[in-house]
Amino acid sequence: MSAIQVHELTRDYNGLRAIDRISFTVEEGEIFGFLGPNGAGKTTTIRVLTGQLRPTSGTAQVAGCDVVQERQRLKPRIGVVFEVQNLYERLSARDNLVFAARLYGTPKRRVDQLLAQVGLADRARDRIKNYSNGMKQRLLIARALLHQPQVLFLDEPTRGLDPNVAREIRSIIARLAEQGVTVFLTTHYMEEADRLSDRVAIIDQGRIVALDTPHQLKAIHGEEGNSTLEDVFIKLTGRYLGQAGYEQ
Amino acid sequence: MSSSRARFLEAARVILAITLKDLLDTVKDRKLLPVLAAVLLMIALFRLLPVMRAGDTPTLAVVDSGRSTLLDQWVDSSQFGLRRMSSQEEMEFFLGGEETAVLGIVLPPDLDQQVNEEVVIDLDGYLDHWVGDSDVEEIRSFYEAQLAALTGRTVRIQVHNDVAFTHPRGFLPVTTSFLMVYALVVVGLMVAPSLMIEEKELKTMDALLVSPAGAGQIVIAKALTSLLYCLLAGALVLAASAALVIHWDIAIMAVFGGSLFTVSLGLLLGAALNLRQQLIIWSAILMFPLFIPVIASEILPDIGAPALVQQAVSRIPTVAVAEATRWALSADVPQAQIDSGLAVTVACAIALLAAVAWVVRRSDS
């Protein structure tokens, strides 16, 4: 059974078409990379799939729940790591997770398990505002995993992190997939998408312009034998990373 | 377990989780301290006013139905000021309106005769109910000595301070009511919207909305946290005025109704605004329509405003809370008027809460 099924999904936003009749499926335990320039519709897609925004038309099912009709049933089945590090800065890491555990009705022993799993057990009682970006990101992943969701949405999880921390985050994501968690990942790091994703969709101006395994995308759209995913991206979107508004 | 019961328990768990988090967060938020400090400062200031006047020459209110010639001597006393009252009712009303303890005495019609017969003079004295025992004794001794010196006779004053006077527009009831409205408005308009705006500024609201928490549950939890702080502020005002309060049920209803109203208004601000800077501006603007009617309700009877206008103003929630607080400090109470005023306040609060839920739900979809 597919973890995510999207059919002809459209969302208009302030008179503009943010996503335009996109369709795809994500299988259980798959890491699905969702790539696109800034403003291509990545975050809007996540917001619709997590029930934060209603689609203008089309349907989407996540973890067996319709994202519009069964929003409450959907909520405990998904975990979301947002693009911004939205934590309660005055509280400690542990307090943040205890709060999330109370919200989801999760046993508190999971808090300590997760803190240990993301390597924050030693700093669990420190206030978040004293944390580095990398520590905050690990905590966000811990919070999203606390209630053992079936599908994890990660919106630019390594953005702005130094290479070592980004590598740690990638290894956490890889481990999650091994444990059977379905991961929906948006990133602008092509190498990251290439290395982590089982399949990749490239979205541009609200439309999916390519969807396949990284290997196949490179084979079909690459012009040379050693084409990278970035080459494919540039060819399909017609833009270099700098033009697409990316930070490197 | 039935599904409706399970849903209720889940909603209760979510509301409790958010409330506990907000309580912990606000305790750690140093921005809350100045708000509570401002309330405490105002309480101290209002309570210091009577103390600052305590050094003035004390006043003696006298009911002299027998038109005693002795009063001409008393008027000249440098130790106290004399206020002649035409009746005991007028005297009690006067005593009830004073900010300091004022002794009222009722002279017997045959006072001059008693003085001539060289008997001990027994007088009935009256003090407001909130005057403490040690002050009663001090005031009694002072006037017994003063009047003995002026009459050349032994004077004994039997002080009655077990009866509360009715003067809802006296200094202490009015200042206490202003203080109550100030405390509830300041805390309600600062704490409640901050709880909402901070969730939006930090984008933690997004995390809440993908969690099992619904828009309504978030609003209820924020309302509960803010209510606790508002009730705390109201309790501080009542604690500082505990000796004045006669009707605790009315006082508590005023605190609860007022808190509910200001918290609901604060939450609506928080739901509509996105930045703390906007909140500071809007809170300052809202203070005027909330406070001015309270002051106006004091002035309108004096300038002979039409009854309809006075009645309409008394239905404004902050005015209703102020009036209920004042009456809680008075002996005789117009219960129906208080009940209807507070009922309007609670109804306004419910309407505001519904508006908050609508705004949050709209932004949620």
Interface residues (C-beta under 8 A of the other chain):
Chain A: T50 G51 Q52 L53 R54 Q72 K75 P76 I78 V80 F82 V84 N86 L87 Y88 E89 R90 L91 D95 F99 A100 R102 L103 Y104 G105 R143
Chain B: E10 R13 V14 L16 A17 I18 L20 K21 L24 D25 K28 D29 L202 K203 T204 D206 A207 L208 L209 V210 S211 P212 A213 G214 D364 S365
